[in-house]
Amino acid sequence: MDLSTMDTAVPISPDRVSLSTYLGLGVDYSSPYFKGEDYMQDEGIDDDWEGLINDLCTVVKIGIPASEKLDVQAKIYQSGYSWGAKLGVKNLFYHQGKKYFALMPMLTHISGSVERFDEDDNAYKDTFGAKGFEMTGLYSYEANKYLTGTLALRYNLSLYKEESNQIQYEDLLLSHGGLSANLRLTLGALMLTYEFGFEVLPNKDSNVLTSPITALGIGLQF
């Protein structure tokens, strides 16, 4: 799952399009951590390992203004054995001077496969996917025409399914969220954005881990 927001509460309008790409740290939904302690014991996984896997996400993001306060937002990304997409809108609710506040609801999708091995070292494939909903609150302060700082609070709820001819998996309802901050430098149409923060990740056994959020991106808004 792509954990990064990499956006501001400032609407795109009057520009016509915002196009960017970034590299960020994500969380692998097929991690043993989400399947719980029983699964990790059955698979003989070391008790000292928490079972959470992080991976790099390569993301392409596009935004198109539908009105002065409403932008249509879409992302597609690839990470490890999976690909994902997000689609939603960003709606500006408050603007006074240099301060902006927006909400960004999005539908999320992940699909992928993992090659595993049975006790006889025979390879087999697991396919997995998740569909969910994400809500992000964005508060931005536009220091000047070059620099904008943003705080983002995000929550995601997804239904995860995995299928295999070797293992019977149960569907999992995955709930997680993060707090991040980003700085955006704007030079004409060029945008440079850096984001950092943390993600809180509960699993089916009520264990909770935190994962770092970090991303660096470049884009154009014109």
PASEBA-1860 file (N, C-alpha, C; in nm, 3 decimals):
! residues 222
1> MDLSTMDT> 0.083/-0.119/0.000/0.000/0.000/0.000/0.087/0.125/0.000 ~ 0.058/0.217/-0.091/0.124/0.348/-0.093/0.077/0.426/0.029 ~ 0.169/0.468/0.115/0.136/0.536/0.239/0.142/0.688/0.227 ~ 0.198/0.740/0.118/0.226/0.883/0.107/0.107/0.960/0.051 ~ 0.093/1.084/0.098/-0.010/1.174/0.046/0.045/1.258/-0.069 ~ 0.160/1.321/-0.049/0.229/1.399/-0.151/0.138/1.499/-0.220 ~ 0.061/1.571/-0.138/-0.032/1.671/-0.192/-0.045/1.783/-0.092 ~ -0.108/1.891/-0.135/-0.139/2.004/-0.048/-0.288/2.029/-0.051
9> AVPISPDR> -0.336/2.113/0.039/-0.478/2.150/0.039/-0.509/2.258/-0.063 ~ -0.406/2.315/-0.125/-0.425/2.421/-0.224/-0.483/2.362/-0.352 ~ -0.595/2.415/-0.404/-0.654/2.358/-0.526/-0.568/2.383/-0.649 ~ -0.587/2.301/-0.751/-0.511/2.314/-0.875/-0.554/2.436/-0.955 ~ -0.684/2.464/-0.958/-0.737/2.577/-1.034/-0.665/2.706/-0.995 ~ -0.631/2.795/-1.090/-0.674/2.799/-1.232/-0.588/2.717/-1.328 ~ -0.484/2.646/-1.279/-0.408/2.558/-1.368/-0.498/2.444/-1.415 ~ -0.459/2.380/-1.526/-0.545/2.281/-1.590/-0.513/2.138/-1.548
17> VSLSTYLG> -0.389/2.115/-1.507/-0.352/1.977/-1.472/-0.231/1.978/-1.380 ~ -0.224/1.876/-1.292/-0.108/1.853/-1.207/-0.061/1.710/-1.232 ~ 0.064/1.693/-1.273/0.117/1.561/-1.304/0.249/1.544/-1.231 ~ 0.262/1.435/-1.155/0.383/1.415/-1.077/0.416/1.267/-1.066 ~ 0.540/1.239/-1.028/0.583/1.105/-0.998/0.670/1.109/-0.873 ~ 0.663/1.004/-0.793/0.744/1.002/-0.672/0.778/0.860/-0.633 ~ 0.879/0.850/-0.550/0.924/0.723/-0.494/0.904/0.729/-0.344 ~ 0.828/0.635/-0.290/0.796/0.636/-0.148/0.806/0.498/-0.086
25> LGVDYSSP> 0.799/0.493/0.045/0.804/0.367/0.120/0.662/0.320/0.147 ~ 0.633/0.196/0.107/0.500/0.140/0.128/0.503/0.017/0.218 ~ 0.385/-0.041/0.242/0.371/-0.161/0.323/0.313/-0.272/0.237 ~ 0.374/-0.390/0.245/0.330/-0.507/0.170/0.210/-0.571/0.241 ~ 0.093/-0.570/0.173/-0.027/-0.627/0.233/-0.019/-0.779/0.248 ~ 0.074/-0.845/0.175/0.088/-0.989/0.190/0.184/-1.025/0.304 ~ 0.227/-0.926/0.382/0.316/-0.951/0.496/0.255/-1.051/0.593 ~ 0.334/-1.144/0.647/0.283/-1.237/0.748/0.223/-1.167/0.870
33> YFKGEDYM> 0.270/-1.046/0.898/0.221/-0.970/1.014/0.069/-0.956/1.013 ~ 0.011/-0.928/0.897/-0.133/-0.906/0.889/-0.212/-1.035/0.910 ~ -0.153/-1.148/0.877/-0.223/-1.277/0.889/-0.224/-1.328/1.032 ~ -0.137/-1.272/1.118/-0.145/-1.303/1.260/-0.041/-1.402/1.309 ~ -0.038/-1.418/1.441/0.064/-1.500/1.506/0.050/-1.648/1.474 ~ -0.075/-1.699/1.461/-0.095/-1.840/1.429/-0.033/-1.874/1.295 ~ -0.054/-1.788/1.197/0.003/-1.811/1.063/0.155/-1.813/1.070 ~ 0.213/-1.717/1.144/0.358/-1.708/1.153/0.417/-1.832/1.221
41> QDEGIDDD> 0.347/-1.884/1.323/0.393/-2.006/1.390/0.384/-2.126/1.298 ~ 0.272/-2.136/1.222/0.254/-2.249/1.130/0.360/-2.249/1.021 ~ 0.403/-2.129/0.980/0.503/-2.117/0.875/0.645/-2.124/0.930 ~ 0.658/-2.139/1.061/0.790/-2.150/1.122/0.870/-2.022/1.117 ~ 0.802/-1.908/1.122/0.870/-1.778/1.115/0.928/-1.743/1.251 ~ 1.048/-1.693/1.251/1.121/-1.659/1.372/1.039/-1.562/1.457 ~ 1.028/-1.593/1.587/0.950/-1.510/1.679/1.008/-1.369/1.691 ~ 1.137/-1.354/1.663/1.199/-1.223/1.675/1.164/-1.131/1.559
49> WEGLINDL> 1.111/-1.189/1.450/1.074/-1.107/1.334/0.927/-1.071/1.343 ~ 0.896/-0.944/1.327/0.758/-0.898/1.344/0.670/-0.932/1.225 ~ 0.730/-0.968/1.111/0.651/-1.013/0.998/0.602/-0.903/0.906 ~ 0.640/-0.779/0.933/0.596/-0.668/0.849/0.701/-0.641/0.742 ~ 0.656/-0.629/0.618/0.747/-0.605/0.506/0.720/-0.467/0.448 ~ 0.825/-0.389/0.435/0.818/-0.260/0.366/0.881/-0.274/0.228 ~ 0.831/-0.194/0.135/0.887/-0.197/0.001/0.874/-0.059/-0.060 ~ 0.954/-0.032/-0.163/0.947/0.095/-0.233/0.830/0.097/-0.330
57> CTVVKIGI> 0.758/0.208/-0.334/0.649/0.229/-0.429/0.691/0.334/-0.531 ~ 0.674/0.301/-0.658/0.691/0.399/-0.765/0.553/0.445/-0.810 ~ 0.526/0.574/-0.796/0.390/0.625/-0.810/0.383/0.732/-0.920 ~ 0.276/0.728/-0.998/0.242/0.836/-1.091/0.107/0.892/-1.046 ~ 0.100/1.025/-1.034/-0.019/1.091/-0.979/-0.064/1.202/-1.073 ~ -0.195/1.210/-1.094/-0.250/1.316/-1.178/-0.368/1.381/-1.107 ~ -0.380/1.513/-1.121/-0.493/1.588/-1.067/-0.548/1.682/-1.172 ~ -0.681/1.686/-1.183/-0.748/1.773/-1.281/-0.858/1.850/-1.209
65> PASEKLDV> -0.861/1.983/-1.220/-0.965/2.060/-1.150/-1.102/2.041/-1.213 ~ -1.202/2.012/-1.127/-1.341/2.005/-1.172/-1.411/2.139/-1.149 ~ -1.360/2.215/-1.052/-1.411/2.349/-1.022/-1.301/2.424/-0.949 ~ -1.331/2.544/-0.900/-1.230/2.622/-0.830/-1.187/2.556/-0.700 ~ -1.274/2.475/-0.639/-1.245/2.413/-0.510/-1.236/2.262/-0.513 ~ -1.267/2.201/-0.626/-1.274/2.055/-0.634/-1.181/2.003/-0.742 ~ -1.091/1.911/-0.703/-0.999/1.846/-0.797/-1.028/1.697/-0.802 ~ -1.020/1.638/-0.920/-1.024/1.492/-0.936/-0.880/1.441/-0.927
73> QAKIYQSG> -0.858/1.341/-0.843/-0.724/1.290/-0.817/-0.717/1.141/-0.851 ~ -0.605/1.100/-0.912/-0.584/0.959/-0.943/-0.437/0.924/-0.928 ~ -0.410/0.802/-0.877/-0.274/0.751/-0.862/-0.270/0.608/-0.914 ~ -0.156/0.573/-0.971/-0.129/0.433/-1.001/0.015/0.406/-0.959 ~ 0.039/0.290/-0.898/0.172/0.263/-0.847/0.207/0.116/-0.859 ~ 0.338/0.091/-0.855/0.390/-0.045/-0.859/0.487/-0.063/-0.745 ~ 0.480/-0.181/-0.681/0.567/-0.207/-0.567/0.588/-0.357/-0.552 ~ 0.711/-0.402/-0.564/0.739/-0.544/-0.543/0.658/-0.632/-0.635
81> YSWGAKLG> 0.572/-0.717/-0.575/0.492/-0.812/-0.652/0.353/-0.757/-0.686 ~ 0.327/-0.631/-0.660/0.189/-0.583/-0.673/0.184/-0.448/-0.745 ~ 0.062/-0.413/-0.784/0.034/-0.280/-0.834/-0.091/-0.230/-0.764 ~ -0.108/-0.100/-0.761/-0.224/-0.042/-0.694/-0.271/0.084/-0.762 ~ -0.390/0.128/-0.723/-0.448/0.249/-0.779/-0.536/0.316/-0.674 ~ -0.547/0.447/-0.685/-0.636/0.525/-0.601/-0.709/0.627/-0.688 ~ -0.836/0.649/-0.659/-0.917/0.744/-0.736/-1.010/0.816/-0.641 ~ -1.012/0.949/-0.651/-1.100/1.026/-0.562/-1.101/1.173/-0.598
89> VKNLFYHQ> -1.137/1.254/-0.500/-1.145/1.399/-0.520/-1.079/1.470/-0.401 ~ -1.037/1.592/-0.425/-0.988/1.679/-0.318/-1.075/1.803/-0.315 ~ -1.140/1.826/-0.200/-1.237/1.936/-0.188/-1.187/2.038/-0.086 ~ -1.171/2.162/-0.130/-1.127/2.270/-0.042/-1.246/2.318/0.042 ~ -1.235/2.308/0.176/-1.342/2.349/0.266/-1.315/2.483/0.333 ~ -1.189/2.520/0.344/-1.155/2.643/0.416/-1.034/2.708/0.352 ~ -1.042/2.840/0.335/-0.930/2.917/0.284/-0.937/3.059/0.339 ~ -0.833/3.095/0.411/-0.822/3.231/0.462/-0.676/3.272/0.456
97> GKKYFALM> -0.648/3.372/0.375/-0.511/3.417/0.360/-0.420/3.308/0.306 ~ -0.323/3.268/0.385/-0.226/3.166/0.345/-0.262/3.026/0.395 ~ -0.377/3.013/0.461/-0.415/2.886/0.522/-0.524/2.818/0.440 ~ -0.507/2.685/0.421/-0.601/2.606/0.343/-0.631/2.476/0.417 ~ -0.757/2.430/0.407/-0.794/2.299/0.461/-0.881/2.227/0.359 ~ -0.846/2.100/0.331/-0.920/2.021/0.232/-0.936/1.878/0.281 ~ -1.040/1.811/0.231/-1.061/1.668/0.254/-1.046/1.594/0.121 ~ -0.984/1.477/0.126/-0.957/1.402/0.004/-0.999/1.255/0.022
105> PMLTHISG> -1.126/1.222/-0.008/-1.169/1.081/-0.006/-1.126/1.010/-0.134 ~ -1.083/0.882/-0.119/-1.038/0.806/-0.236/-1.077/0.659/-0.222 ~ -1.108/0.596/-0.335/-1.121/0.452/-0.342/-0.984/0.392/-0.371 ~ -0.954/0.277/-0.309/-0.821/0.218/-0.326/-0.832/0.074/-0.375 ~ -0.732/0.032/-0.451/-0.727/-0.104/-0.505/-0.583/-0.152/-0.508 ~ -0.562/-0.280/-0.472/-0.431/-0.344/-0.481/-0.451/-0.483/-0.541 ~ -0.358/-0.525/-0.629/-0.364/-0.659/-0.686/-0.221/-0.707/-0.706 ~ -0.197/-0.837/-0.680/-0.062/-0.889/-0.699/-0.055/-1.038/-0.677
113> SVERFDED> 0.066/-1.091/-0.687/0.088/-1.234/-0.665/0.225/-1.254/-0.604 ~ 0.239/-1.363/-0.529/0.363/-1.397/-0.462/0.394/-1.544/-0.488 ~ 0.518/-1.574/-0.524/0.560/-1.713/-0.542/0.608/-1.769/-0.410 ~ 0.551/-1.882/-0.369/0.590/-1.946/-0.244/0.633/-2.090/-0.273 ~ 0.685/-2.158/-0.169/0.733/-2.295/-0.185/0.675/-2.382/-0.074 ~ 0.635/-2.504/-0.110/0.581/-2.597/-0.011/0.695/-2.672/0.057 ~ 0.660/-2.772/0.139/0.761/-2.845/0.216/0.859/-2.922/0.128 ~ 0.817/-2.955/0.005/0.904/-3.026/-0.088/0.974/-2.932/-0.186
121> DNAYKDTF> 0.972/-2.801/-0.155/1.035/-2.699/-0.240/0.970/-2.688/-0.377 ~ 0.844/-2.728/-0.387/0.770/-2.706/-0.511/0.709/-2.567/-0.509 ~ 0.724/-2.495/-0.617/0.674/-2.357/-0.623/0.524/-2.354/-0.649 ~ 0.458/-2.262/-0.586/0.317/-2.235/-0.615/0.293/-2.086/-0.599 ~ 0.183/-2.038/-0.652/0.157/-1.894/-0.655/0.036/-1.858/-0.571 ~ 0.053/-1.756/-0.487/-0.059/-1.692/-0.417/-0.097/-1.566/-0.492 ~ -0.226/-1.545/-0.512/-0.274/-1.418/-0.566/-0.350/-1.345/-0.457 ~ -0.332/-1.215/-0.451/-0.397/-1.138/-0.346/-0.448/-1.005/-0.400
129> GAKGFEMT> -0.541/-0.948/-0.327/-0.596/-0.818/-0.366/-0.669/-0.755/-0.251 ~ -0.687/-0.625/-0.261/-0.758/-0.550/-0.157/-0.832/-0.434/-0.221 ~ -0.952/-0.411/-0.171/-1.031/-0.296/-0.214/-1.072/-0.221/-0.089 ~ -1.068/-0.087/-0.094/-1.100/-0.013/0.026/-1.133/0.133/0.002 ~ -1.136/0.205/0.112/-1.170/0.348/0.112/-1.070/0.421/0.199 ~ -1.032/0.538/0.155/-0.933/0.618/0.227/-0.981/0.762/0.239 ~ -0.957/0.821/0.358/-0.991/0.962/0.378/-0.868/1.035/0.431 ~ -0.837/1.148/0.370/-0.721/1.227/0.411/-0.765/1.371/0.437
137> GLYSYEAN> -0.723/1.424/0.551/-0.740/1.566/0.581/-0.609/1.638/0.557 ~ -0.613/1.750/0.486/-0.494/1.825/0.450/-0.503/1.968/0.502 ~ -0.401/2.010/0.577/-0.392/2.149/0.620/-0.261/2.207/0.566 ~ -0.272/2.314/0.486/-0.154/2.372/0.423/-0.137/2.518/0.461 ~ -0.010/2.557/0.471/0.026/2.697/0.492/0.118/2.737/0.377 ~ 0.070/2.832/0.297/0.144/2.878/0.180/0.232/2.995/0.222 ~ 0.357/2.966/0.257/0.447/3.070/0.308/0.469/3.179/0.204 ~ 0.488/3.140/0.080/0.502/3.233/-0.032/0.474/3.155/-0.160
145> KYLTGTLA> 0.496/3.217/-0.274/0.463/3.150/-0.400/0.557/3.033/-0.430 ~ 0.666/3.022/-0.353/0.763/2.916/-0.376/0.750/2.798/-0.279 ~ 0.708/2.823/-0.156/0.714/2.719/-0.052/0.578/2.701/0.018 ~ 0.533/2.576/0.025/0.409/2.541/0.094/0.436/2.423/0.187 ~ 0.393/2.435/0.312/0.404/2.326/0.408/0.267/2.267/0.436 ~ 0.260/2.134/0.449/0.132/2.065/0.465/0.140/1.957/0.573 ~ 0.035/1.950/0.655/0.015/1.838/0.746/-0.100/1.753/0.692 ~ -0.081/1.620/0.692/-0.182/1.529/0.637/-0.214/1.419/0.738
153> LRYNLSLY> -0.343/1.398/0.763/-0.390/1.289/0.849/-0.476/1.197/0.763 ~ -0.437/1.069/0.754/-0.499/0.977/0.660/-0.544/0.849/0.729 ~ -0.661/0.796/0.685/-0.713/0.670/0.738/-0.759/0.583/0.622 ~ -0.726/0.453/0.628/-0.763/0.360/0.522/-0.827/0.235/0.581 ~ -0.935/0.190/0.518/-1.002/0.066/0.556/-1.017/-0.018/0.431 ~ -0.958/-0.140/0.432/-0.957/-0.223/0.312/-0.991/-0.368/0.345 ~ -1.059/-0.435/0.253/-1.087/-0.577/0.264/-0.983/-0.652/0.181 ~ -0.904/-0.736/0.249/-0.793/-0.808/0.186/-0.833/-0.954/0.164
161> KEESNQIQ> -0.806/-1.004/0.042/-0.834/-1.144/0.008/-0.712/-1.206/-0.056 ~ -0.681/-1.330/-0.018/-0.568/-1.403/-0.076/-0.612/-1.544/-0.109 ~ -0.572/-1.592/-0.227/-0.611/-1.725/-0.273/-0.488/-1.806/-0.309 ~ -0.491/-1.936/-0.273/-0.381/-2.026/-0.300/-0.434/-2.168/-0.307 ~ -0.367/-2.253/-0.386/-0.407/-2.394/-0.390/-0.338/-2.476/-0.281 ~ -0.260/-2.409/-0.195/-0.187/-2.477/-0.088/-0.237/-2.439/0.052 ~ -0.282/-2.315/0.068/-0.319/-2.264/0.200/-0.458/-2.202/0.194 ~ -0.538/-2.227/0.297/-0.670/-2.166/0.308/-0.659/-2.037/0.387
169> YEDLLLSH> -0.681/-1.924/0.322/-0.672/-1.795/0.389/-0.810/-1.742/0.424 ~ -0.818/-1.667/0.532/-0.942/-1.597/0.564/-0.931/-1.452/0.516 ~ -1.046/-1.395/0.482/-1.047/-1.255/0.443/-1.014/-1.169/0.565 ~ -0.940/-1.061/0.542/-0.899/-0.973/0.651/-0.948/-0.832/0.625 ~ -0.999/-0.767/0.730/-1.035/-0.626/0.723/-0.919/-0.548/0.783 ~ -0.845/-0.478/0.697/-0.724/-0.407/0.739/-0.754/-0.259/0.759 ~ -0.720/-0.210/0.876/-0.744/-0.071/0.913/-0.612/-0.009/0.954 ~ -0.578/0.101/0.893/-0.452/0.168/0.928/-0.458/0.315/0.889
177> GGLSANLR> -0.368/0.393/0.945/-0.367/0.535/0.914/-0.234/0.597/0.949 ~ -0.213/0.719/0.899/-0.084/0.781/0.921/-0.093/0.932/0.936 ~ 0.011/0.986/0.993/0.029/1.131/1.007/0.158/1.167/0.937 ~ 0.153/1.264/0.847/0.272/1.302/0.772/0.275/1.453/0.750 ~ 0.392/1.500/0.713/0.411/1.640/0.676/0.491/1.644/0.547 ~ 0.461/1.741/0.463/0.542/1.756/0.343/0.573/1.902/0.315 ~ 0.682/1.922/0.246/0.725/2.053/0.201/0.728/2.052/0.049 ~ 0.665/2.153/-0.011/0.663/2.162/-0.157/0.730/2.291/-0.202
185> LTLGALML> 0.828/2.276/-0.290/0.897/2.389/-0.352/0.846/2.403/-0.494 ~ 0.793/2.521/-0.528/0.736/2.545/-0.659/0.820/2.650/-0.733 ~ 0.869/2.612/-0.849/0.948/2.701/-0.933/0.883/2.706/-1.071 ~ 0.797/2.805/-1.091/0.720/2.810/-1.214/0.623/2.694/-1.218 ~ 0.630/2.613/-1.324/0.543/2.495/-1.334/0.601/2.374/-1.262 ~ 0.727/2.381/-1.221/0.796/2.267/-1.159/0.766/2.258/-1.011 ~ 0.738/2.136/-0.961/0.712/2.112/-0.820/0.808/2.006/-0.768 ~ 0.870/2.032/-0.653/0.952/1.935/-0.583/0.891/1.915/-0.445
193> TYEFGFEV> 0.864/1.790/-0.406/0.795/1.761/-0.280/0.869/1.655/-0.201 ~ 0.884/1.679/-0.071/0.940/1.580/0.019/0.843/1.558/0.134 ~ 0.814/1.431/0.167/0.718/1.398/0.272/0.779/1.301/0.372 ~ 0.741/1.316/0.499/0.789/1.226/0.604/0.681/1.214/0.710 ~ 0.680/1.101/0.783/0.581/1.081/0.888/0.584/0.937/0.935 ~ 0.469/0.889/0.986/0.461/0.751/1.035/0.321/0.696/1.012 ~ 0.315/0.561/1.001/0.190/0.489/0.981/0.165/0.397/1.100 ~ 0.040/0.390/1.147/0.002/0.300/1.256/-0.073/0.183/1.195
201> LPNKDSNV> -0.024/0.059/1.223/-0.075/-0.060/1.155/-0.117/-0.166/1.256 ~ -0.246/-0.177/1.289/-0.294/-0.288/1.373/-0.312/-0.413/1.286 ~ -0.309/-0.532/1.351/-0.340/-0.655/1.278/-0.451/-0.732/1.349 ~ -0.482/-0.852/1.302/-0.597/-0.931/1.352/-0.580/-0.973/1.497 ~ -0.455/-0.977/1.548/-0.430/-1.014/1.686/-0.425/-0.894/1.779 ~ -0.465/-0.778/1.728/-0.465/-0.652/1.804/-0.323/-0.605/1.838 ~ -0.224/-0.658/1.765/-0.089/-0.602/1.775/-0.082/-0.475/1.691 ~ 0.002/-0.383/1.732/0.014/-0.256/1.661/0.161/-0.227/1.634
209> LTSPITAL> 0.192/-0.200/1.508/0.326/-0.157/1.470/0.318/-0.020/1.405 ~ 0.429/0.050/1.405/0.439/0.175/1.330/0.544/0.158/1.221 ~ 0.518/0.224/1.110/0.610/0.218/0.996/0.639/0.360/0.951 ~ 0.762/0.388/0.909/0.792/0.523/0.862/0.724/0.553/0.729 ~ 0.692/0.680/0.710/0.644/0.730/0.581/0.751/0.824/0.527 ~ 0.796/0.800/0.408/0.890/0.891/0.344/0.875/0.882/0.194 ~ 0.883/0.995/0.126/0.868/0.998/-0.019/0.934/1.125/-0.073 ~ 0.980/1.114/-0.197/1.041/1.226/-0.268/0.989/1.227/-0.409
217> GIGLQF> 0.940/1.344/-0.454/0.879/1.347/-0.586/0.904/1.474/-0.663 ~ 0.877/1.466/-0.792/0.890/1.579/-0.882/0.767/1.582/-0.973 ~ 0.723/1.703/-1.010/0.605/1.711/-1.092/0.592/1.845/-1.162 ~ 0.486/1.854/-1.243/0.454/1.976/-1.316/0.309/2.012/-1.290 ~ 0.282/2.141/-1.276/0.144/2.190/-1.265/0.132/2.307/-1.360 ~ 0.043/2.291/-1.459/0.036/2.394/-1.563/-0.105/2.402/-1.622
END
